[in-house]
Structures are given as structure tokens and as C-alpha cells.
Amino acid sequence: MPAQQQDYILRHIQTISQLIARLRRKGKKLGEEDVAEVNEALLLALHLQEKNFGMPAAQFLALPAAEQIATLRQGETRAAGDERCLTYVSLLRDTAELYAFRGKSDHALGARQLALHVALAIALDHAADPAAVARLVQELLHLLDGADLPPPTWELLERFEASQ
């Protein structure tokens, strides 16, 4: 992926993160304007995911997690592939927060579980910056707060914990 496109995605992720931080400061009660902003941010997050994958959402969302990772790494150097995967993790984490603000806890849980799965896969594949990925895994585990994990993610987590 060209560096310019990656910068575009990262800039907009930062915008979404700033919105989330502002909404957290406001608390649970969102006004109409806030709801509209969350909806716009959800659309932006989906658009950014499409940019990251280079395909329509319906295509990459239908892929199992391992194939999503392989798609993001396809044609990339190891470092660039990992970066695209970790960008996806960031998008999923922020998307989960947006879903939570909209009261869609099942969507938020699914996005967090997928984010954890991708982060664990990158960590176990000897990421370029293992400490940063390990911190991301711990952050996602904290956000999941003991929620049940799908068996493939649970297996990755066990392998990750054994490797630490």
C-alpha cells in the first residue's frame, strides 16, 4: 500500500480516536448531534477498512480472520503487512467503541474479539515491534474484560501467554 494512502488512513483513525475521547468525557448520555457524529464516524471507519483492504466491505467481512490477515499482507513486505494488520486492529478497536456508544454491545464485542485475534496472530508471527503488539493485546484483553472468546482466538491467546 502506498505510504500516502497509509498516512490518509492513520490521519482519519486519529480523528475517530479524538471523537471517542471527547464522547468519553461527555459520559454515556449522547445528544442528537453526538449520535449523528458517531454514525458518521462508523461510516468513516468502514470506508477506512475498505481502503486498507482495497476491496468492498462485503468481500473482506466475509473472509475468516486468517484470510483477512493474509489479504492485508499480500504483496507487502513483512513490516508493511504487519502495519496494515495493526492499522486494522486500531480501526476495529475504535469501531467497537463507536458501536458501544450506539448501544450495540454485540457488535462492539465482535469487533473487539476480531481485533484481539488479529493482534495475537501478528504477535505470534514475531512482529517487528513485539513490545508494542503485546501492549495492544493487553489493552484489548482489558477492553474485553473477561468476555468469552471464540475457540480460534482462545487458542491464539493461550499460545501467546505461553510465549511470554
C-alpha positions in Angstrom: 0.0 0.0 0.0 1.4 3.4 -0.9 2.7 5.4 2.1 0.3 8.3 1.2 -2.7 6.0 1.5 -1.5 4.6 4.8 -1.0 8.2 6.1 -4.5 9.0 5.0 -5.9 6.1 6.9 -3.9 6.9 10.0 -4.9 10.5 10.0 -8.5 9.6 9.9 -8.1 7.0 12.6 -6.7 9.8 14.8 -9.8 11.9 14.0 -12.1 9.0 15.1 -10.0 8.5 18.3 -10.3 12.1 19.1 -14.1 11.9 18.7 -14.2 8.8 21.0 -12.1 10.7 23.6 -14.5 13.6 23.5 -17.5 11.4 23.8 -16.0 9.6 26.8 -15.5 12.9 28.6 -19.2 13.7 28.0 -20.3 10.4 29.5 -23.0 7.9 28.5 -25.7 10.4 27.5 -25.3 11.4 23.9 -27.2 14.2 22.3 -28.6 14.1 18.8 -25.5 15.8 17.4 -23.3 13.2 19.1 -25.3 10.3 17.7 -25.0 11.8 14.2 -21.2 12.2 14.7 -21.0 8.5 15.9 -22.9 7.4 12.8 -20.7 9.4 10.5 -17.6 8.0 12.3 -18.9 4.5 11.8 -19.2 5.1 8.1 -15.7 6.6 8.0 -14.3 3.6 9.8 -15.9 1.3 7.3 -14.6 3.4 4.5 -11.1 3.3 6.0 -11.3 -0.5 6.3 -12.2 -0.7 2.7 -9.2 1.5 1.8 -6.9 -0.7 4.0 -8.1 -3.9 2.3 -8.5 -2.4 -1.2 -11.9 -4.1 -1.6 -15.6 -3.6 -0.7 -16.6 -4.3 2.9 -18.9 -7.2 1.9 -15.8 -9.0 0.5 -13.4 -8.7 3.4 -16.0 -9.1 6.1 -17.0 -12.4 4.6 -13.4 -13.7 5.0 -12.3 -15.7 8.1 -9.8 -13.8 10.2 -6.8 -15.7 8.9 -7.7 -14.9 5.3 -8.2 -11.2 6.3 -4.7 -11.2 7.7 -3.3 -12.9 4.6 -5.1 -10.4 2.4 -3.6 -7.4 4.3 -0.1 -8.9 4.0 -0.4 -9.9 0.3 2.2 -8.2 -1.8 3.7 -6.3 1.1 7.0 -6.5 2.9 6.8 -8.2 6.3 6.9 -4.8 8.1 4.3 -3.2 5.8 2.0 -6.2 6.1 2.2 -6.1 9.9 1.5 -2.3 9.8 -1.6 -2.8 7.7 -2.8 -5.5 10.1 -2.2 -3.3 13.1 -4.0 -0.5 11.4 -6.9 -2.8 11.0 -6.7 -3.7 14.7 -6.8 0.1 15.5 -9.8 0.5 13.3 -11.6 -2.4 14.9 -10.9 -1.1 18.4 -12.3 2.3 17.6 -15.2 0.8 15.7 -16.1 -1.2 18.8 -16.1 1.9 20.9 -18.4 3.6 18.4 -20.7 0.6 18.5 -20.7 0.8 22.3 -21.8 4.4 22.2 -24.7 3.4 19.9 -25.7 0.7 22.4 -24.8 -2.1 20.0 -22.8 -4.2 22.5 -22.9 -7.3 20.4 -21.3 -5.5 17.5 -18.7 -3.9 19.9 -17.8 -7.3 21.3 -17.4 -8.9 17.9 -15.1 -6.0 16.7 -13.0 -6.3 19.9 -12.7 -10.1 19.5 -11.6 -9.8 15.9 -9.1 -7.1 16.9 -7.7 -9.3 19.5 -7.5 -12.3 17.1 -5.5 -10.2 14.5 -3.2 -8.7 17.2 -2.5 -12.1 18.6 -1.8 -13.5 15.1 0.7 -10.7 14.5 2.3 -11.2 17.9 2.8 -14.9 17.4 4.3 -14.4 14.0 7.2 -12.5 15.5 6.1 -8.9 15.0 8.7 -6.3 14.2 7.9 -4.5 17.5 6.8 -7.3 19.9 6.5 -5.0 22.9 4.1 -2.7 21.1 2.0 -5.6 19.9 2.0 -7.1 23.4 0.7 -3.8 24.9 -2.0 -3.8 22.3 -3.0 -7.3 23.1 -3.2 -6.4 26.8 -5.3 -3.3 26.0 -7.7 -5.4 24.0 -7.9 -8.0 26.8 -8.7 -5.2 29.2 -11.5 -3.9 26.9 -12.9 -7.4 26.6 -13.0 -7.7 30.4 -13.2 -11.5 30.6 -15.7 -11.9 27.8 -15.9 -15.3 26.1 -13.5 -15.7 23.2 -14.2 -17.8 20.1 -12.1 -21.0 20.2 -9.6 -19.9 17.5 -8.9 -16.7 19.4 -8.7 -18.5 22.7 -6.1 -20.9 21.2 -4.0 -17.9 20.0 -4.2 -16.3 23.4 -3.0 -19.5 25.1 -0.1 -19.7 22.7 0.7 -16.0 23.2 0.6 -16.3 27.0 2.9 -19.4 26.9 5.4 -17.4 24.8 5.6 -14.5 27.2 
